[in-house]
Amino acid sequence: MTTLHDQIQMLRAELTSYALSRRERAQIERELKQACAQFAADRYDETPPA
């Protein structure tokens, strides 16, 4: 099972490819931004109150 962290790492790796069209790069960047936001939201929810 792929975790959200793994998905973020895979998207970052895809962005290093030279064979991406502008459309593909924009799509990957959108997916990466969304995954990072979800990861941050999940971590915020897990933070115990001080």
N, C-alpha and C positions, 0 to 999 in steps of 0.2 A: 504494500500500500504506500502510495506516495504522500508524504506529509506536505503541509503548506511550505515549510522551510525548503524541502527538496524541490518543490515546484519553482520557488523563487530562484534557487541556484540553477536550475535547468534553463529558466528564462534568461537569466544573466549570461549563461554560457551561449545561448542562441544569439544574443546580441553581438557576440564577438565574431560571428560569421561574416565573411566578406560578400557572400552570395545572396544577401537579402535585398529585396526591392524596397523602395520607400514605404510602400503599403504594408509589406510584411514587418518591417522594422517598427512602424507606427503601431501595428497590432500587438506586437510583442511588448512594446513599451507600455501600451494600455493595460495589457494583462499583468505585467510586472507591477505597475502602479497599483492596480486593484489588489493583487496578492499581498503586496507590502502593507497596504492599508488594512486588509483583513488580518494579517499577522499582528500588526500593532494593536488592533482592536481586541484580538484574542488575548494578547499579553496584558492589556490594560484590564480586561475582565478578570484575569487570574491573579492580579496583584492584590495581596491581602491588605485590609485597611490598617493604617498605622495607629 
